[in-house]
Amino acid sequence: MDPEERYSALESFDIDSRTNMIIMRWLSFLMDRIDVEAIPRLFGFYSRIGWIGEDVAEYLASVSQGTKKAEPEMAEAILDDEIIDHNLVVTKKRPGKRSSLDALALATEEKEWRLTPEDHMKSWMFVMELAGIDVDKNIWCEVEERIGRFETSLADYYRV
């Protein structure tokens, strides 16, 4: 399929109070589960699989980055120089040394945007709400139940 003809479930939306409320609720849901720095990559993933358009992904990513805590402006200056003040002593990190926590953080960096299948289903529901499509939670529950029965029957089949 030609990339120009690619279709996404949510190509655009009007920015109004309803949309803003849904976006903020979705971002709150995501920030409870993954690091705020990873959210733009998640929206990029949703764009690649056709859930949201590229413009929507960029907009949502920019909004998500606006929700992170502001860093103090002097943080750069503090990290650049050693400061000795009455009650404050800050030293620079040595460039070649990493703590075991830093190594663990680097090892798990690629995993930090991943969600459970249930979380992705909830994100899909947010996409549908933003697209203006009514989400019938009863249908989602019915599908969940049918998938559960299917998984149970597969487990029974392979136990034989």
N, C-alpha and C positions, 0 to 999 in steps of 0.2 A: 504494500500500500504506500502510495506517495505521501511523504511527511506532511505536505501541504493539505492533504485530504483527511488527515487524521482527526478523528472525532473524540472528544472528551465528554464525559457526563456533565461536567460543569465548566463551560467555556468562559462565562462571565456572569456577573451579578450586579444588581443595583446596590449602591452603598446607601443604606437607610438605617433607621434605628433598629428595625427587626434584624437585618443582616449583621449589623454591628454586635447585637446581643448574641446571635448564634456564633459569630466568629470568636467573641470573647469567651463564651462558654466552651467552645471547642478547644481554644488555646489553653484554657484552664484545665480541661480534661487531659490534654497532652502533656502539660507541664507537671501534672501529678505523676506521670508515668515515665517521661524521658527528660533528659537534660535540655534546657531551653536552647542551647547552642546547636543541638541536633535537629531541631524542628525544621529548619529550612531544607535539610537533606531529606527529611520525611516527605515534605511537600514536593520536592523534586522527584522522589520515588512515585508518589501519587500521580504526578504529571506523566511520568514515563509509562505507567500502566493504564493511562487513559481515564483516570478518575476526575482529574482537574486539568484545565488548560495551563499553558506556560504562564500566561499573564496572571491567572488566578494564583498559581503557585508563587510567583514573584511577589504579588501583593500580600498574600498570607505570610510569606517569609518575612517581609519587611514589617508587618504588624507584629509578628512574634518577636522580632528583635527589638521592637520598641517596648516590649513588656519586661525585658530583663532589667535587673537593678542597675542603676547608673553607678559608674565607678567614680570615685573622687578624682578631680582634675589633677591633684598633686600626686597621685599614685605613681605616675611615671617618674617624677622627680625623686620620690622617696626610693624607688627601686634603683635609680641610676647612681646615687651617691649614698655613702654611709652617713647617717645622721645620728648625732649624739645630742640629745636634748635632755632636759631634766628627768623625765620619766619615759623617754622613748629611745630605744636603741634598735636600729634596723640595719641589717647587713645585706650585702648583695649575695645572691646565690652564685656559687662557683659554676661556670658553664659546663664543665665536663662531668660533674657528679649529679647523679639522680638518686632519689630515695627509692625504696621499694614500692612506696605508694605511687610515685610518678611512673615507675615501670608498669605497675598494674593498670594505671589509668591509660597508658599508651596501648597496652595489650587489649583492653576492652573498648578502645575508642570506636572501632567499627561497629560494635554491638549496641552502642548507646541509643540508637534511634529505632531499634526494633521493638515492635509491640506484639502482644499476643494476638491470635486470630480474633478473639472476642473484641479486643481493642480496635482492630482494623474494621470490624463490622460496625462498631459504634462510630468510627470516623466516617464510614460510608453513609451512615444515617445522617451525620452532620452535612456531608456533601449533598445528600438528597434534600435536606431542609434548605440549604443555601440555594439549590436549584429550584426551589418552590414546589417540590413534589412532596405531597403528604406522606409521612412515614407511618405505616400501620404497624405498631409494635406487636399486635397479635400475629401478623404474618411472620414476623421475625421469630417469634416464639415457636410457631408451628414448624418453621424451617429448622430451627435448632433442635426441636424434638425429633424430627425425621432424620436429621444427620446423626443424632445420638443413637437412634435405633439402628441405622445403617452401620455405624461404627461398632455397636454391640454385636450385630450379626456377623461382621467381618472377624471380630475377635473370637467368637464362637466357632466360626469356620476354620480358623487357623489353629485352634486348640485341638482339633480332631487328630 
